[in-house]
Amino acid sequence: LERVKKSGKLVWGADQEGGGPFVYAKEDDPNTLIGFEVELADLIAAKLGVKAEFKQGQWEKLPDVLDRG
């Protein structure tokens, strides 16, 4: 938690290829992500006073990515 607050960002991972409603590109702006996971990450980051930063990851590899930091 201290590392997140010190860096000013909450880095979170999801599999965008899995599609909605969890995380997917906005239809009229493919550079903007929307969906449940995006909203959840933004709410948690706001509560912590930091910015949310998305990192794409394959679903089955996300636990390994988290373990590596």
Backbone as ProteinMPNN parsed JSONL, in Angstrom:
{"seq_chain_A": "LERVKKSGKLVWGADQEGGGPFVYAKEDDPNTLIGFEVELADLIAAKLGVKAEFKQGQWEKLPDVLDRG", "coords_chain_A": {"N_chain_A": [[0.822, -1.187, 0.0], [1.927, 1.232, 0.782], [3.85, 1.522, -1.214], [2.224, 1.903, -3.443], [0.948, 4.323, -2.79], [3.2, 5.978, -2.602], [4.184, 5.902, -5.228], [2.116, 7.059, -6.553], [0.305, 5.839, -8.156], [-2.018, 3.243, -8.937], [-1.41, 0.309, -10.154], [-3.057, -1.915, -12.169], [-4.143, -5.083, -13.38], [-5.704, -6.771, -16.125], [-7.523, -8.821, -18.459], [-8.016, -7.591, -21.384], [-8.779, -8.705, -23.768], [-10.726, -10.445, -23.126], [-13.082, -9.069, -23.08], [-16.211, -7.188, -22.612], [-18.421, -7.411, -19.728], [-16.336, -6.423, -18.276], [-13.707, -5.248, -18.955], [-13.08, -3.266, -21.7], [-12.528, -1.695, -24.908], [-13.694, 1.592, -25.556], [-16.307, 2.202, -27.818], [-16.352, 4.445, -29.625], [-13.883, 5.512, -29.131], [-11.12, 3.938, -29.192], [-8.852, 4.065, -27.581], [-9.624, 4.497, -25.037], [-10.563, 2.86, -22.142], [-13.355, 1.053, -20.833], [-15.8, -0.294, -18.546], [-16.709, -2.7, -15.954], [-14.406, -3.484, -14.368], [-12.655, -1.389, -14.886], [-14.032, 0.797, -13.807], [-14.111, -0.019, -11.136], [-11.337, -0.13, -10.46], [-10.712, 2.582, -10.813], [-12.289, 3.735, -8.781], [-11.147, 2.603, -6.45], [-8.528, 3.575, -6.667], [-9.026, 6.347, -6.512], [-9.994, 6.524, -3.899], [-7.664, 5.936, -2.546], [-6.206, 8.112, -3.231], [-4.678, 8.215, -5.553], [-3.745, 7.614, -9.041], [-5.291, 5.379, -11.371], [-3.779, 2.817, -13.262], [-3.837, 0.907, -16.095], [-2.771, -2.362, -17.027], [-2.345, -4.637, -19.549], [-2.907, -8.129, -19.529], [-2.664, -11.645, -20.029], [-5.313, -13.697, -19.008], [-4.819, -16.215, -17.667], [-2.212, -15.856, -16.896], [-2.07, -13.748, -15.139], [-1.887, -14.091, -12.235], [0.847, -14.897, -11.976], [2.16, -12.66, -13.009], [1.453, -10.761, -11.081], [2.804, -11.851, -8.874], [5.42, -11.299, -9.636], [5.531, -8.635, -9.357]], "CA_chain_A": [[0.0, 0.0, 0.0], [2.821, 2.397, 0.816], [4.467, 1.633, -2.535], [1.205, 2.48, -4.325], [0.79, 5.738, -2.436], [4.435, 6.689, -2.926], [4.31, 6.011, -6.689], [1.022, 7.886, -7.054], [-0.542, 5.105, -9.098], [-2.452, 1.885, -8.655], [-1.289, -0.46, -11.388], [-3.948, -3.066, -12.104], [-4.099, -5.891, -14.594], [-6.89, -7.502, -16.563], [-7.41, -9.326, -19.827], [-8.902, -6.812, -22.246], [-9.251, -9.559, -24.849], [-11.902, -11.144, -22.635], [-14.239, -8.253, -23.44], [-17.122, -6.652, -21.615], [-18.546, -6.046, -19.208], [-15.266, -6.173, -17.318], [-12.808, -4.223, -19.499], [-13.048, -3.263, -23.152], [-12.314, -0.368, -25.486], [-14.874, 2.386, -25.871], [-16.599, 2.042, -29.241], [-15.979, 5.625, -30.408], [-12.517, 5.907, -28.771], [-10.464, 2.685, -28.815], [-7.784, 4.304, -26.612], [-10.246, 4.657, -23.729], [-11.148, 1.625, -21.64], [-14.536, 1.16, -19.993], [-16.268, -1.568, -18.03], [-16.767, -2.872, -14.503], [-13.079, -3.487, -13.74], [-12.107, -0.034, -15.027], [-14.714, 1.621, -12.805], [-13.672, -0.467, -9.811], [-9.955, 0.324, -10.267], [-10.753, 4.04, -10.65], [-12.837, 4.036, -7.451], [-10.145, 2.25, -5.435], [-7.428, 4.534, -6.794], [-9.486, 7.636, -5.99], [-10.054, 6.398, -2.436], [-6.273, 5.964, -2.075], [-5.603, 9.384, -3.627], [-3.718, 7.971, -6.64], [-4.332, 7.36, -10.356], [-5.319, 3.978, -11.788], [-3.047, 2.568, -14.512], [-4.146, -0.427, -16.607], [-1.76, -3.176, -17.718], [-2.924, -5.816, -20.183], [-2.288, -9.405, -19.222], [-3.488, -12.811, -20.316], [-6.013, -14.094, -17.8], [-4.174, -17.312, -16.954], [-0.879, -15.449, -16.438], [-2.15, -12.611, -14.215], [-1.295, -14.368, -10.906], [2.313, -14.89, -12.089], [2.559, -11.258, -13.194], [1.335, -10.13, -9.757], [3.899, -12.347, -8.038], [6.667, -10.659, -10.056], [5.442, -7.21, -9.056]], "C_chain_A": [[0.871, 1.258, 0.0], [3.491, 2.608, -0.544], [3.501, 2.276, -3.531], [1.073, 3.975, -4.053], [2.025, 6.551, -2.809], [4.58, 6.902, -4.432], [3.222, 6.901, -7.284], [0.129, 7.171, -8.042], [-0.827, 3.693, -8.602], [-2.414, 1.133, -9.984], [-2.147, -1.712, -11.228], [-3.952, -3.786, -13.441], [-5.405, -6.599, -14.854], [-6.633, -7.975, -17.992], [-8.443, -8.63, -20.694], [-9.479, -7.667, -23.366], [-10.485, -10.353, -24.435], [-13.192, -10.383, -22.91], [-15.093, -7.835, -22.265], [-17.851, -7.744, -20.858], [-17.388, -5.635, -18.317], [-14.284, -5.105, -17.774], [-12.775, -4.363, -21.02], [-12.906, -1.831, -23.645], [-13.656, 0.301, -25.783], [-15.08, 2.374, -27.383], [-16.127, 3.222, -30.086], [-14.576, 6.15, -30.085], [-11.758, 4.675, -28.276], [-9.297, 2.846, -27.833], [-8.305, 4.466, -25.188], [-10.907, 3.348, -23.325], [-12.347, 1.927, -20.756], [-14.896, -0.239, -19.488], [-16.154, -1.629, -16.514], [-15.398, -2.777, -13.837], [-12.426, -2.117, -13.804], [-12.713, 0.869, -13.956], [-14.253, 1.27, -11.396], [-12.249, 0.024, -9.507], [-9.914, 1.838, -10.054], [-11.266, 4.434, -9.269], [-11.825, 3.742, -6.344], [-8.989, 3.248, -5.464], [-7.821, 5.894, -6.223], [-9.531, 7.616, -4.462], [-8.655, 6.467, -1.818], [-5.573, 7.28, -2.401], [-4.539, 9.235, -4.697], [-4.476, 7.791, -7.953], [-4.295, 5.862, -10.641], [-4.599, 3.853, -13.133], [-3.252, 1.105, -14.926], [-2.936, -1.07, -17.276], [-2.455, -4.421, -18.249], [-2.162, -7.067, -19.776], [-3.219, -10.544, -19.59], [-4.05, -13.348, -19.014], [-5.251, -15.149, -17.006], [-2.784, -16.95, -16.425], [-0.904, -14.315, -15.414], [-1.604, -12.928, -12.817], [0.238, -14.362, -10.925], [2.856, -13.472, -12.235], [2.504, -10.518, -11.853], [2.463, -10.56, -8.835], [5.233, -11.671, -8.364], [6.664, -9.159, -9.812], [5.11, -6.382, -10.258]], "O_chain_A": [[0.578, 2.226, -0.702], [3.678, 3.747, -0.974], [3.904, 3.092, -4.36], [1.084, 4.788, -4.977], [1.908, 7.683, -3.279], [5.044, 7.955, -4.868], [3.38, 7.434, -8.383], [-0.708, 7.795, -8.696], [-0.003, 3.052, -7.949], [-3.289, 1.308, -10.831], [-1.984, -2.472, -10.273], [-3.785, -3.174, -14.495], [-6.122, -6.98, -13.929], [-5.661, -7.58, -18.636], [-9.606, -9.032, -20.734], [-10.567, -7.375, -23.862], [-11.206, -10.875, -25.285], [-14.269, -10.977, -22.967], [-14.767, -8.08, -21.103], [-17.891, -8.888, -21.309], [-17.455, -4.593, -17.665], [-14.049, -4.142, -17.045], [-12.481, -5.433, -21.554], [-13.132, -0.878, -22.9], [-14.614, -0.346, -26.205], [-14.121, 2.522, -28.141], [-15.556, 3.018, -31.158], [-14.126, 7.122, -30.692], [-11.75, 4.394, -27.078], [-8.804, 1.848, -27.307], [-7.522, 4.561, -24.243], [-11.712, 2.793, -24.072], [-12.365, 2.918, -20.025], [-14.352, -1.239, -19.957], [-15.586, -0.742, -15.877], [-15.245, -2.065, -12.844], [-11.719, -1.723, -12.876], [-12.0, 1.612, -13.282], [-14.032, 2.152, -10.567], [-11.99, 0.536, -8.418], [-9.163, 2.324, -9.208], [-10.74, 5.361, -8.653], [-11.665, 4.533, -5.415], [-8.529, 3.709, -4.419], [-7.028, 6.524, -5.523], [-9.148, 8.589, -3.813], [-8.478, 6.985, -0.716], [-4.475, 7.539, -1.908], [-3.6, 10.029, -4.754], [-5.707, 7.814, -7.972], [-3.38, 5.162, -10.206], [-4.787, 4.678, -14.028], [-2.885, 0.186, -14.194], [-2.181, -0.414, -17.994], [-3.076, -5.168, -17.493], [-0.934, -7.065, -19.688], [-4.437, -10.414, -19.472], [-3.331, -13.442, -18.02], [-5.056, -14.994, -15.8], [-2.239, -17.67, -15.588], [0.142, -13.958, -14.873], [-0.905, -12.087, -12.252], [0.861, -13.87, -9.984], [3.886, -13.128, -11.654], [3.403, -9.741, -11.531], [3.019, -9.743, -8.101], [6.075, -11.491, -7.484], [7.671, -8.487, -10.032], [5.002, -5.16, -10.156]]}, "name": "protein", "num_of_chains": 1, "seq": "LERVKKSGKLVWGADQEGGGPFVYAKEDDPNTLIGFEVELADLIAAKLGVKAEFKQGQWEKLPDVLDRG"}
